[in-house]
Amino acid sequence: MTIRIVLADDHRMFREALRTTLAADPEIEIVAEAGNAAETLACLPIHQPDVLVLDIALPDRSGIEVARVALSIQPGLRIVALSGYADRMFVEEMLQAGAGAYVVKSAGADELLLAIRTALKGRIFLSPEITDGMPAPSTPGADTPPPLTVLGQRERAVLRLLAQGRRSAEIAADLGIAVATVDVHRRNIKRKLGIASIAELTRYAVREGLAKV
């Protein structure tokens, strides 16, 4: 299967290096390149890529905004965010905007390729540099979810897999438990944390350093 990719980054030398690296993989085809947000959004309906590798700091519009608009143009698109920043705020905002992966620019080619393939499977990928350095949440307040310690060991394992985009059947197979048991854990996790959506659970897992592949 050929993976069709659009590269969006305003630094031409970096983009060219990225193209050379990715194109060396026989399964990857670079179908278009863009140096700003306008070019990026214009090329999507024309080329219909599988993956958009997107710099979050484009000159005319933030990558966060571009991600939202790109997914409205092409809902099935997978977005891999590229950034020089490993700051939690950027990571959370990109995930909220619909990105499936967040890779720091200091990462190696193998990591980016893994991010692309992980995102294509509908799972979340974060550079280890991000999850290893993820700070603890600030002092809890009225709207702050409880600490991770309120969850049992099995619930944490289920939450980690949920944050990677796994479905109940996949989680059950990975953990060697019944699908019905996974669903019970999911309900208990949401109840204990006071979180209703998978997107919010994913952001919580990122903050707590659980969302590792």
C-alpha positions in Angstrom: 0.0 0.0 0.0 1.3 3.4 -1.0 1.0 6.2 1.6 0.3 9.5 -0.1 1.8 12.4 1.9 1.7 16.2 1.7 4.6 18.0 3.4 3.8 21.5 4.9 6.7 23.5 6.3 7.9 27.0 5.6 11.6 26.1 5.7 12.5 24.9 2.2 15.8 23.2 3.2 14.1 21.3 6.0 11.2 20.3 3.7 13.6 19.1 1.0 15.6 17.0 3.6 12.3 15.6 4.9 11.1 14.7 1.3 14.4 12.9 0.6 14.2 11.0 3.8 10.6 9.9 3.5 10.8 9.2 -0.3 13.5 6.6 0.5 10.7 4.4 1.9 9.2 2.4 -1.0 5.7 2.6 0.6 5.7 6.4 0.7 4.9 8.9 -2.1 5.2 12.7 -1.6 2.4 14.0 -3.7 2.8 17.7 -2.8 4.6 20.3 -0.7 3.5 23.5 0.8 5.3 26.5 2.4 2.4 28.1 4.1 -1.2 27.5 5.3 -2.9 28.7 2.1 -0.9 26.4 -0.1 -1.5 23.5 2.3 -5.2 23.8 2.3 -5.4 24.5 -1.5 -3.6 21.3 -2.3 -5.6 18.9 -0.2 -8.7 18.5 -2.5 -6.4 18.3 -5.5 -4.1 15.5 -4.2 -6.2 13.8 -1.5 -3.3 12.6 0.6 -3.5 10.0 3.3 -1.3 12.0 5.6 -0.5 15.6 6.1 2.9 16.2 7.8 2.3 19.6 9.2 4.6 22.2 10.8 2.7 23.9 13.7 4.4 27.3 13.0 3.5 28.3 9.5 3.9 32.0 8.6 0.4 32.9 7.7 -1.6 30.7 10.0 -0.9 28.4 13.0 -0.7 24.7 12.3 -3.5 24.2 14.9 -5.9 26.2 12.8 -4.7 24.5 9.6 -5.4 21.1 11.2 -9.0 22.0 12.0 -9.7 23.4 8.5 -7.8 20.5 6.8 -10.0 18.0 8.5 -13.2 19.9 7.5 -12.0 19.6 3.9 -10.9 16.0 4.1 -12.3 14.3 7.2 -10.4 11.0 6.7 -7.0 12.8 6.6 -4.4 11.8 9.2 -2.3 14.7 10.5 1.2 14.3 11.9 2.3 17.5 13.6 6.0 18.5 13.4 7.3 21.0 15.9 10.5 22.3 17.5 8.5 22.6 20.7 7.7 19.8 23.2 5.6 22.0 25.3 2.5 20.4 26.7 0.2 23.2 25.6 1.1 22.8 21.9 0.7 19.0 22.2 -2.7 19.2 23.8 -4.0 21.8 21.3 -2.8 19.8 18.3 -4.5 16.7 19.6 -7.7 18.7 20.2 -7.5 20.0 16.7 -7.4 16.4 15.4 -3.8 15.5 14.9 -3.0 11.9 15.3 0.7 12.3 16.0 3.1 14.9 17.4 6.8 14.6 16.5 9.6 17.0 17.6 11.9 18.1 14.8 14.9 16.7 16.6 13.5 13.2 16.1 15.1 10.7 13.7 13.5 9.4 10.5 12.5 6.1 12.0 10.4 8.0 14.6 8.6 10.1 12.0 7.9 7.0 9.9 6.5 5.2 13.0 4.4 8.3 13.7 3.0 8.2 10.2 2.1 4.6 10.3 0.7 4.8 13.8 -1.6 7.7 12.8 -2.8 5.8 9.8 -4.0 3.1 12.1 -6.1 5.7 14.0 -3.8 5.6 17.0 -2.0 8.4 18.9 1.8 8.8 18.6 3.8 11.2 20.7 7.6 11.6 20.5 9.2 9.9 23.6 10.8 13.3 24.4 7.3 14.7 24.9 5.9 12.0 27.2 9.2 11.5 29.1 9.3 15.2 30.0 5.6 15.8 30.6 5.2 17.7 33.8 2.6 16.9 36.4 -0.6 18.9 36.3 -0.8 22.1 38.3 -2.3 22.2 41.8 -5.8 20.7 41.5 -8.8 23.0 41.5 -12.5 22.7 41.1 -12.2 21.9 37.4 -9.0 19.8 37.5 -9.5 16.0 37.1 -8.3 13.8 40.0 -4.7 12.4 40.0 -3.9 9.2 38.2 -3.7 7.4 41.6 -7.5 7.2 41.7 -7.3 4.6 38.9 -6.3 1.0 39.5 -3.4 -0.7 37.6 -5.7 -2.3 35.1 -7.7 0.9 34.6 -4.4 2.7 33.8 -3.5 0.1 31.3 -6.9 0.5 29.6 -6.6 4.3 29.6 -3.1 4.1 28.0 -4.5 2.0 25.2 -7.6 4.1 24.8 -5.3 7.2 24.4 -3.5 5.3 21.6 -6.7 5.0 19.7 -7.3 1.3 20.4 -10.8 -0.1 20.3 -12.3 -2.2 23.0 -11.7 -5.5 21.1 -8.0 -4.6 20.5 -7.6 -3.6 24.2 -9.2 -6.9 25.3 -6.8 -8.9 23.1 -3.8 -6.9 24.3 -4.7 -7.3 28.0 -6.1 -10.8 27.8 -9.5 -9.8 29.1 -13.1 -9.9 27.8 -14.5 -7.0 25.8 -17.2 -6.6 28.3 -14.6 -6.1 31.0 -12.9 -3.4 29.0 -16.2 -1.6 28.7 -16.6 -1.8 32.5 -13.1 -0.3 32.9 -13.9 2.5 30.4 -17.1 3.4 32.3 -15.2 3.4 35.6 -12.3 5.5 34.3 -14.8 8.1 33.0 -16.7 8.1 36.3 -13.6 8.4 38.5 -12.0 11.1 36.4 -15.2 13.0 35.6 -14.3 12.9 31.9 -16.9 12.0 29.2 -15.1 12.0 25.9 -12.2 10.0 24.4 -10.5 13.3 23.3 -10.5 14.5 26.9 -9.3 11.2 28.1 -6.4 11.3 25.6 -5.4 14.8 26.8 -5.5 13.6 30.4 -3.3 10.6 29.5 -0.9 13.0 27.7 -0.6 15.2 30.8 0.0 12.2 33.0 2.6 10.7 30.7 0.6 7.6 29.8 0.2 8.1 26.1 3.3 6.3 24.9 3.2 4.0 22.0 
